[in-house]
Amino acid sequence: MSVERVAEIGDGLHWFKSSYSGSDGGDCVEVAAGVDAVYVRDSKVVGAGPVLRIGRGEWASFVALAME
């Protein structure tokens, strides 16, 4: 699996959190789907923290394993 840490990313992405995250500001991540990758970031440090870029194939494999 290859994961790339992205220093800066254009903000044309639509970020979302899982409905399981709740609304009390707990520990959770946000995900955005790009054309050729999926981006993941910590929801508590939006704009200040790192963003991970994960290839769409690798993301699909991760989700498939998580759903087992």
N, C-alpha and C positions, 0 to 999 in steps of 0.2 A: 504494500500500500504506500502511496506517496502523498504526503501532506506538505504543503508549502505555506510558510508564514508570509503573509502579504503586508508590506509596510504601509502602503496607502491604497485605497480602493475608491473608485468613483462611486458616488452615492446614488446611482441610478437603480439600485437594487431594492427589492421589497423584502424587508426583514420581518420575520415572524417568530413567535415563541409557541411552544406546545401549549395546548389547552390544559395540560397537567401542571403547568408552571404556577398557576395561581396568580393572584394580584397583589400579594403582600410583599413583593420585592425580594423574594427568596433567591437562592442560587439557581440560575438557569442560563441557558444559552439561547442565542437567536440564530436563525438559519435563513439564508437567501439563495435562491437558485439563479445562477448565471447561465449564459449560453453553453459554455463548455465545462463549468465547474459549479460546485456548491460551496458557499462561504459560511463559516461558523465564527461567532464571536460571543464573548461574555456579555450578558445583558446589563451587568452592573457598571461596566466601564465603556459604554458606547462612545465612540469617538476618541477615546484615550488608550484603549487596549489593542492587543493584536487581533488580526483576522486570519483565520486559516482558510486556505484554498484547497479543496479536495476534488479530485477528478470525478466526473459524474458516474463513471463505472465503479470506482472505489466506493463512492457514496451508496450506490445501489447495493453493492455487496455488504456494506455495513448495515444498512437497513434490513436486508434479508436476514442477516444473522441475528439482529436485534429482535426480529419478529418471531423467531423460532421459539 
